Amino acid sequence: MTEKSKPAPRFSASAAGSGLAAPSKESALVTLVDAAFGYNGAPVLSGIDLTVCRGDFLGIVGPNGAGKTTLLRGMIGLLKPLQGKVDWARPGGNPPALGYVPQVQALDQIFPITVGEVVLMGAYPRLKRFRLVGRDERSYLAATLEQVGMSGFDRTLFANLSAGQKQRILIARALMTRPNILLLDEPTSGVDQAAESSIMALLGRLNDEGLPIVLVCHELDRVKATARDAVWVHRGRIEKGSVDAMLSGEAVTERLGEGGAAS
Amino acid sequence: MMEIIENILTLFANSFFGSLIVGAVSPLLGVFFLLRRMVFLGIAVPQFAAAGVAFGFLLLPAWNCLWAQDDCGAHDEGSFCFHLFFAMFFTYIALLVLVYLGRRSQGTSEGRIAAGYSLAAAATILFLTASAFGTSHIDVLLKGEILAISAEGLTAIVVLYSLALILFALFRRDFLLIAYDVDAAVSLGKNPLRWDLLLYLLVGSAISVGVLTVGPLVVFGLMVIPPLAARPIAFNMTAFYLFSSLFGFLTALFGFLAAYALDWPLGPTDVVLAFVILVLVHLGVKISGMFKRHRV
């Protein structure tokens, strides 16, 4: 999906309580029920009810420090819920394949690790111990790098890439898991305008191909142009709805007027 | 040169092969300390092992009375296994506490490791001072006595370092993923605590036997300095592992030859040689960078 065209979702819209059609149980990938997340026992977010379905493109937005990343980490299981539950669909009884893209700044540049080695991490659950990486995985690696526009970079040191290129490589690593869903934490943070546009275009394209996406992003315009639904995180709660309803000028002004500057 | 090697193989075969194995394998384990910015764990953990050995000396008279059926105090050294038990026990306890605190508390890991090192160093001296025989072994314990590696010491090195090497090869990808991006590891279904414990178990076992045979100074030096030398020239992670291991092996090999030829103490010679390699590699990288810039 490009910024100009937003095709209708293949599956039912999902933001529970947003006034949109309720998601069917079959299409739900992850469901949060009255969930609370926080640190050291103190909740940052509580009373979270949210469902993400197949085909969704959900933007998580809100002021700095509101808990956008906390919500994403809670969904993935990096934070255990203080109350409530997080239910992932288990197709065929298998655990969900999560394509997680962290903030680039979280990765230490001291590792002399190549692009190929970073992307292959996504295939680790499939690789046999004591075996070298097989031809199939090598081909899949090359195809994944091509998909994110980074063909031929597999032997380049990850630390030598620009911020935008690193972000693409982390997206490639997430795709290498053959994910059911892509979850990204501020993928455009610290990258230049051109790289930001190309990353968002890439995400739109992946969603068009049927991959559900949950995106934490501080750029409201970017989310509005690319995502289909939005979750506004503010004062320990979330509101959800379509991007047009949630991120219209009046809606944003109204929420910002309630206190707290948007990032 | 051949004459020196022949003499070494005749007189110090156990020590020679033991130090080569420690030299080749220790840097592989040290790689993860370096990458996780926990190099000081490499000095703190051997010190805990040393404290364990010192504690063993404290208990030795009672042990002799109870089990060895000797006149109490007739033997002032104790068996290799006796000391290895206490070295491992103290090492595992220290690592478990450090891992637990790392997950639970909000302080810095450097602070915890530094406090642990201070405690272990103080405890080592206090245990040795309080024991009947410890003071006569304090120099050996602090500097190591590589030249006196016994057959059982060599066996312990071969067994534990081989095990460490096999497990490292088997689980290198998991260790790397956890070290590089723990959140991604969790999202891929890995349990970081389990992998951390396995890594620390490996490192702890290797360090314990290393401290008993080659001493804490050499163990720390070989765990940390070869990976530091390999880091600037590593073009991928596999090269990083291989260069680290190679530099450690070369340090142990030429350190032994130099120490024998010059009649220097082996442990400090190894560490100084490792440092010379580190300096040479960094100089080489600088000079090569200058040439590249000049060409551009």
Boltz contact constraints between the chains, C-beta under 6 A:
constraints:
  - contact:
      token1: [A, 76]
      token2: [B, 187]
      max_distance: 6.0
  - contact:
      token1: [A, 78]
      token2: [B, 183]
      max_distance: 6.0
  - contact:
      token1: [A, 78]
      token2: [B, 186]
      max_distance: 6.0
  - contact:
      token1: [A, 95]
      token2: [B, 189]
      max_distance: 6.0
  - contact:
      token1: [A, 98]
      token2: [B, 187]
      max_distance: 6.0
  - contact:
      token1: [A, 100]
      token2: [B, 184]
      max_distance: 6.0
  - contact:
      token1: [A, 100]
      token2: [B, 187]
      max_distance: 6.0
  - contact:
      token1: [A, 102]
      token2: [B, 183]
      max_distance: 6.0
  - contact:
      token1: [A, 111]
      token2: [B, 35]
      max_distance: 6.0
  - contact:
      token1: [A, 111]
      token2: [B, 180]
      max_distance: 6.0
  - contact:
      token1: [A, 112]
      token2: [B, 234]
      max_distance: 6.0
  - contact:
      token1: [A, 112]
      token2: [B, 240]
      max_distance: 6.0
  - contact:
      token1: [A, 113]
      token2: [B, 237]
      max_distance: 6.0
  - contact:
      token1: [A, 114]
      token2: [B, 236]
      max_distance: 6.0
  - contact:
      token1: [A, 117]
      token2: [B, 237]
      max_distance: 6.0
  - contact:
      token1: [A, 121]
      token2: [B, 177]
      max_distance: 6.0
  - contact:
      token1: [A, 124]
      token2: [B, 173]
      max_distance: 6.0
  - contact:
      token1: [A, 124]
      token2: [B, 177]
      max_distance: 6.0
  - contact:
      token1: [A, 125]
      token2: [B, 188]
      max_distance: 6.0
  - contact:
      token1: [A, 129]
      token2: [B, 170]
      max_distance: 6.0
